[in-house]
Amino acid sequence: MKRVLCIMCDGFEELEAVGTIALLRRANIQVDLCTWNQSCVSGRFDITISNIKDLKQTDIKNYDALFLPGGPHYKELEQNQAVKDIINYFEKTNKYLAAICAAPTILGRMGLLRNRQYTCFTSMNEDFGGFYQDRYVATDDNLITGRSAAAVIDFAFAFIEALCGKEHADQVKQEIYYTK
C-alpha cells in the first residue's frame, strides 16, 4: 500500500486538503495527517480535523509522497525549518512532492521549481526559475502541482495516477462517475 504524508497546520484550505485526502483514500492510499504542537488543526473556514499525528514522532522514510495543501497556513509551513527539511528529504530521495494552490510557492522559494513545469495559485506565481503552466495540474517527474481549490479533483487524480498508475486512477474515476 502506498503511503502519503500530509503536513498541515491551522489555516489550511479545507477543499484542497479534504478533497485530495478523500480521493487518495478512496484509491486505497494511506494518508497520514501531521502537524506539530497540536492535537488538531482548524482550516480556513473553521472545519477542524482531530485525527492528526505529531510530526516530530513521524518517520518520514516510511512514506512514498509528501502532500502540502494550500491555504493561508502556507506561511507557517514555509517558516518551519523541520517542514523544509522534510520537503528537501522528499526531493533528494526522488519521492513524490505534491502541492496545491499556495503551497507550490514554498517549493519555488526553496529553489525546487527551477527548470521544472509547475502551476500554483496564479496571483502567487513568482519567478521561480521554472516553467509556469496555465492549467489546473502540472506534473514533472516526481513533482505534482495544482492551481487552486477548483483543481482538486484533477490534482488528486494526477496524484493517484503517479502513485498507482493510470488504470487504478481510471477505476477510481469510474467509481465516482468522473467523466472529464
PyMOL commands that set and color helices and strands:
alter all, ss='L'
color gray80, all
select helices_A, chain A and resi 14-26+55-57+60-62+74-79+81-92+104-109+122-124+149-164+166-175
alter helices_A, ss='H'
color red, helices_A
select strands_A, chain A and resi 3-7+30-35+41-42+48-49+53-54+65-68+96-100+117-118+131-132+137-140+143-146
alter strands_A, ss='S'
color yellow, strands_A
deselect
rebuild
show_as cartoon
